[in-house]
Amino acid sequence: MLFWRASYLRLLYDSDEIKRMRPIVDMHHRLGVQSELLDPGDVYRLLPQLREGEPLAGSVTNDSDGIVHHDAVVWAH
């Protein structure tokens, strides 16, 4: 079904975004999704080149996410 594994790192730039993402990450954990809320220091260690841009408030990451092509899903059904 044209499925592949992909991780993501959602960059957050202000404290309101962090507040909004906390309950989402908690929900992920209840559902068995291993997302994680990272502080700016963790993000800059992963991607030091981001230090050159706008200061980050944090990030949400998921190393075990996946993508499936929507047309393939519809065709399979």
Sequence and secondary structure as in RCSB ss.txt:
>XXXX:A:sequence
MLFWRASYLRLLYDSDEIKRMRPIVDMHHRLGVQSELLDPGDVYRLLPQLREGEPLAGSVTNDSDGIVHHDAVVW
AH
>XXXX:A:secstr
  EEE  EEEEE SHHHHHHHHHHHHHHHHTT  EEEE HHHHHHH GGGGGSS   EEEEETT EEE HHHHHH
H 
